[in-house]
Amino acid sequence: MEESKELQLLQEWAPLTYITEQIKREVRIGFSSMKQHLTCIDFTDTHISVGSDCGVIYWCPRSGLKPRELRLQEFGIPITAIRIGIPSKECNWIATGDKLGSIHVFQISTKHSSEDRVYHIPKHHKAAVTTLEWSDSGDTLFSGDEIGIIKTCELLFNKTSLVGNKQMIDEQYKIIQLSFKAPNFLLASTLHRAVIIKNATRKDYSIQRIGKKARASLMPLGGILTGPDAEPLVLAARPRQKLWIADINGDVIKTLIFTNLSSEPFPEIKLINTAVNFTNSNDLTNVEFNRIEKFTNNFLVVSHHHGILILDTDSIAVTAALSGLHDIKNVAVFCDEIMFLEGNFNIVRLGWEPDPYQSQLSGKIDDHKLPVGEALIDISTRLKHGALSFVPILTATFQGAKKSSDQVSEADEASELPPIVSVDGVAPLCVDRSTVRCVQPHEFENIALAQKRIRRKKPIQRNRRMKVSSGVDSGSDSLSTTSAFSEFTSDSELSRQPSLTNMALEDIPKDEYYSGEPYIPADIKPDLRNLDAISADVSSKEKILEESLHLNDVILSFRKTDIRSNSEKDNENAKPSPEFEDALLLMNQSSNDDSKFLQTINSHHSDEHFLDLPSVTSCAERNSSCMSTPKHHDEDNHSILSEKSHLEDAAVSAFGGLLDWDQVKAPESLKWFCVSENFILAGGKKMNAYVCDRREKTISWKQLDFSTSQMFMSPKGSVIWKLDVNIAYELRNNDLFKCDWRTVSRNVTSVSLSDFIASYICDNQLYLQTASSFASSISSPAYYVPSPLQLAVVSCYKLFVWVLSEGNKVQRREGVSKECLTGNFWVDVVTPDTIQVKNITAGPNYSGWISSTYNNFYFTKDCSENVPTWFQLLLIEPLQSLRDPIFHMVDSTLWIAESDSQVVYHCDSAIEGEEWHQLCEGKWKLVSAGGIFVDCGSLWLCSESGRLYQTYPHSCSVMQEINPPNNLDILCLAASSEVLWLLLSSGEIFIREGISNDCFAGKSWKPLDMEQISRKVIFQHLSIGLDSVWAVSKAGEVFVAIGSPFSMSTAVFAPAWVHVESEIKMAKVFLGPELHMVWAVDAQKNVYVRDAIFPDFQIGLSWVLVPGIKAIHLSVSSIGVWAVSSNRQVFRRHGITQNNYIGDYWQRHTKSLSLISVSGDDRAWGLDRKNALVMRKTACFSLNDVSESKNSENLVEDLWEIIDTEILS
């Protein structure tokens, strides 16, 4: 009953007329106009997005600003579905589907409208789109249509291009509702049944029906996924007002039958006004649950054509209803608010409280639109229909004016300004006397450092529309648009930025300044000096800026670096190496043939660089106070840093290769590609073949005259084969435009070419032959290499040959040489049991590269080892979710692409991999590695039974059990250099004394004197550093004790705890070896960092939010911060320095953990999902320093021990 009383407050508080009044009722199409009706709606806490039957989307700020019109590429097509994606600080995402089946995704910038983009996939569906759903990551969009087809769209390369993939399933009946839930489940509700799709964003998804039987009749019933991520549940509507609760395997757990729809009265949701007839009928006997949305607590919002129901799944009853409406088109739910479209042009909001934005819009809501009592509504209705018209009382007038009464009457404020009469001879000016925002201190740098280039000034264009790319490549269903901003900023562009005092007119609302006359802001004063004086002043200021930025040094160093002309460089690059005299020649081919020449994106000359996009995983915008300074300005700070800074430089040098991924756009969707040192061959779905020269400044593709299924090329490009209908051919000449092909073999399924060996699989058996160059007129004989396995894939590199069998077994051929081409015997290559190998590639120095069925990549440095160690590649975010990937290795570059995609990624610096292995048996509750640095320190463990152990970092073979101070539970282990603190469940703190290099386990426990705050505060988490101790109370308050944790154990006086005042309630706090690295997590799992921490001010100023992830645990090293997210994914924050304390971006790692702890030198230990202790091992494969030796000593397994000799010199 209490819940029903609470739901009685759910009502319409005020109409949203401040939004609907700004939406046009008619839209002009060509020379005619048509009435506009709203068709669909979605909203967030800050914006409302509605679509119309004229193909217009309105992006309406709830703060009352003017809505923005977003139009489809095909204007006039009704919009049938709309969905707002996960917003960010930089932009918002809106997905729409129309009646023709096309998909549009709008990227709405929060800064400048010129940065808006729109991605379009025409006729993605063959019928009207009925529903849309975003994945939790915001990279995948699911769509369903009228004929039962579900398809996906993906935003590739950090959301810069939209790719429409093939359809997932065909249910043959209309899709009613889609619901996605982490980690990777999609529920699809149709007219016929409900199905759950596991691994929805991957290629290896599986489909499971909910329940054992389908419905007896077709009915529009919806469903959602709910519950925790670990064990999600399915709520599926059933006929006759029933709900199924099922697990993710489709098994029905129980059925909820709502019997009070016709038998018991329930509260009616009150409305102020309706757009159509309203009957207020509670007859819900024949109502079915069309769509289901999650509401607050245990409530569900169920919509049908004539009303809305609020269901309580605990009491299995209808707790409130809105019924009797004529037509409800679309319902959206966000947090504790409900909005729906009623009729053709009415938006209704339901909530427990008034709209907070409406309360802030003073003067925009009339008195007659405010909520009134039920009695007044009844009286007004009777007066409207039964009363006669009232005749106003005549009042006496005096010379045209009415006599004023004693009572003060209120009137609406005038909406128009009085006319301004011009005076002859004086130009009319309208001066804005409002206060103009001053330039903030952090904005001076943006103004001073803006690069300039001379360009002709153009008039400011008002109401600029978003730019849409006009064409789509044939055979491709993807479209990529680029921003209209250049990397340079002109004077006119600077003047249009709203952060400057000379704010442009288009950045000021029209109702504030527009009156038809010229406009001059009040703070702009005329410059009465002559032109020579102005020029001299500008020159002197430019010299001051040049000296402050050391531009002379930069220019001189650039000139000293390379003084050759561009023509000399081009000639040098154009000279063919004598090593490739027999390689493929394309230089004599004419590039004037437009039919064979396709210009594509060159990643080196594109305005959009990979690092400028928002994060590898989710990049946060840097705070202006933590921008890093140039190295030559930071010599004083650099001298203060300890020897750990060298460790950081080594880490950046080794890890920097992970960020050096570039992209090349292919002419069409790829099915295959191969790369040599100078050329790239690629082919698509239509069996077209293309070639481009890597030595050219811009990547330009030329279409070949022939069609082929696949082509192969040796690393130097001297051997080229093609495969057509399982028939292998080799190229006899070096001209791809005048080809002379020679048949090699039939029934060929796999081919691999090196500069010495040509290998292929025919009838599941391996054949090897000497690679014949173009100069050879006679084909080399092929030798059969017997194998007991049925082979599927072969890969070779120089004289290294290995194969993959149909049973996913990997073998290498031992003893292959130029004298003995077939080798001596087969050797098994051991791969991890958890990896099901899908494809293999041989690399330099006997390195092996494999991809798994889950599309993960692994490498080992030496396949010749008895048991090679496999490391999983740490890749950028676009490469972590590829479907059916294609990868290729040459001497200095790794190439990866996705099948049916146009984007090819390549890296030519360094590749990092990691491997997590279990250290010891047992289940653990806590682990702390904060006291480990290089070879010193101990690893501290607490078992699930509460026992405390000390062991060594690399091996747990020797473990020493330590008796805890009492039998209470240990809440927190905090370790630092030669010190260990324990926080018990009672709030007591104990310090381990006697820890040293001679006694790692320590000698005794000493309780910490908590007399200062013990009666007021009870700690729930603490962390220790080298110079301070931070703790969090159960009330979420943060305290700090200044001083060395080691000296506090022997100090005479108790430490002084200082309260860190803040409105944010924290849950945990974490410290690292560096003084400036203090991080915390609040109760909502948001991550914060403490700013402005200095040796003489260790308490800092405030907490700064670090966006990107929700975390349950952190661990801080000297150069990075590690985090465990709410779904147990591991992330690392990169780019943290003393000047940039917030860092640059989060990088997602390959392991799922429940807890992580890192040492001062950034080595990691953790507890997996089974609470087993695991340790991270890293390896870095340098592509720049690939040597010819089999066992190269230039590469060291540990990532942090890699030192570039060029840097040291």
Number of C-alpha atoms within 10 A of each C-alpha: 7 7 10 15 12 12 19 18 16 25 22 23 23 20 23 18 16 18 19 15 10 15 20 11 14 12 16 12 11 6 5 7 10 13 11 22 18 28 24 23 26 22 22 18 12 10 16 18 20 23 28 23 22 24 25 22 25 22 19 22 19 22 16 16 12 17 19 19 14 17 20 24 17 13 12 18 18 23 29 26 28 29 23 23 23 16 15 15 11 15 16 17 18 21 22 27 31 28 22 19 24 23 28 22 24 23 22 23 17 14 13 15 14 16 18 22 23 26 23 27 21 19 17 25 24 14 19 23 31 24 23 26 23 23 21 15 12 16 20 21 23 22 29 33 29 21 19 23 21 24 20 21 24 18 20 20 19 18 15 17 18 26 23 23 16 13 16 19 14 15 20 14 17 26 30 24 25 26 24 21 20 17 17 16 22 25 28 28 30 26 22 21 26 29 23 25 21 19 16 23 24 15 15 13 13 13 17 15 18 26 20 8 8 13 13 9 9 14 19 21 24 30 30 23 28 18 11 10 15 9 9 17 22 27 26 28 28 23 17 14 17 16 22 21 21 20 18 21 17 19 16 18 12 10 15 18 15 18 15 15 20 13 10 10 12 17 17 19 20 17 19 17 15 15 16 13 12 15 10 14 13 17 12 18 13 10 17 21 25 20 23 27 22 18 19 12 9 11 17 20 22 23 27 22 18 18 21 23 24 21 21 20 16 9 11 15 18 22 24 24 25 20 22 18 21 17 18 19 18 22 23 20 22 15 11 14 19 23 20 22 22 24 19 18 16 19 22 22 21 23 17 16 13 16 18 11 14 18 12 11 13 9 10 13 16 11 10 7 14 11 16 13 8 11 9 10 13 11 10 10 12 11 11 11 8 8 9 8 8 6 6 6 6 6 8 10 10 8 6 7 8 10 10 8 7 6 6 7 6 6 6 8 8 7 7 8 7 7 7 10 7 10 8 7 6 7 9 14 13 16 14 14 10 10 9 14 12 11 12 9 9 11 13 11 10 13 13 11 10 14 12 13 10 8 9 8 10 7 7 13 8 9 11 10 15 19 15 17 15 8 8 15 11 11 12 19 22 25 22 19 17 17 14 13 13 10 12 11 14 17 14 15 14 18 14 18 15 17 16 18 16 18 17 17 17 14 12 12 11 11 9 9 17 13 15 8 13 12 15 16 19 13 14 9 8 6 8 7 8 8 10 9 10 12 10 11 11 11 12 11 11 13 12 11 14 13 12 9 14 12 13 11 12 10 11 10 11 11 11 9 9 10 8 10 8 10 9 10 11 13 9 10 13 12 8 11 9 8 8 14 12 17 25 23 20 17 9 7 12 10 15 8 10 9 9 14 19 17 14 14 16 16 18 14 10 12 16 16 13 19 16 9 14 18 19 21 21 20 21 20 17 16 15 13 13 17 15 17 10 8 9 9 10 12 10 9 11 13 10 9 12 10 9 15 16 13 19 20 17 19 19 19 17 25 20 14 20 21 16 16 21 18 21 17 20 26 28 25 25 26 23 23 26 22 24 23 17 17 21 18 23 25 26 26 16 15 17 20 26 25 24 22 21 15 13 13 12 16 21 21 23 24 20 19 13 13 16 16 19 24 21 23 26 27 21 20 25 25 27 25 22 22 23 15 12 16 16 24 19 25 20 21 22 21 16 18 14 11 15 13 16 14 14 18 16 16 14 20 20 19 24 22 27 26 20 20 25 26 23 26 25 21 12 19 21 25 19 22 20 19 22 22 24 21 13 12 10 10 16 14 13 18 14 14 17 12 14 8 16 16 24 22 25 28 24 28 27 20 19 24 25 24 27 23 20 14 12 17 18 23 21 21 19 17 17 18 15 13 8 9 18 22 17 13 13 17 14 16 19 16 19 11 7 7 15 17 24 18 23 24 23 26 26 22 21 23 20 24 23 23 22 17 15 17 23 22 24 23 27 22 25 20 25 20 12 11 13 18 17 23 21 23 24 20 22 20 17 17 19 17 19 21 21 20 21 20 23 19 21 21 20 17 19 20 20 20 25 22 20 23 24 21 23 20 19 19 20 19 21 23 23 21 24 22 18 19 13 15 16 13 11 11 16 21 20 23 25 25 29 34 22 23 21 11 9 14 25 29 25 24 22 22 16 14 10 18 17 21 19 19 19 19 22 11 12 16 10 8 16 15 13 15 13 19 17 8 10 13 15 24 19 21 23 24 27 26 21 23 26 25 25 25 23 22 16 13 18 18 21 19 23 22 19 17 19 16 12 8 10 19 25 18 12 15 19 14 14 16 17 17 10 12 13 12 8 8 16 19 24 21 26 25 26 28 27 17 17 19 23 24 25 25 20 16 13 20 21 26 21 21 21 17 16 15 25 24 11 19 22 12 10 9 9 15 20 14 17 14 15 16 12 13 9 14 17 25 24 27 26 24 28 25 24 20 17 23 25 26 24 26 23 18 14 12 18 19 26 21 21 20 22 18 18 12 10 7 10 20 24 16 14 15 18 15 17 24 17 18 19 18 24 22 24 25 27 27 23 24 26 22 26 24 27 24 22 15 16 18 17 25 23 19 20 18 19 20 21 21 16 18 24 29 26 23 25 25 21 23 18 18 17 17 23 21 25 25 24 28 27 23 20 26 22 20 26 28 22 20 13 11 19 19 27 20 21 15 17 18 26 24 24 21 20 14 14 16 15 11 10 13 14 14 8 14 18 16 15 14 24 23 13 22 20 13 7 6 9 6 5
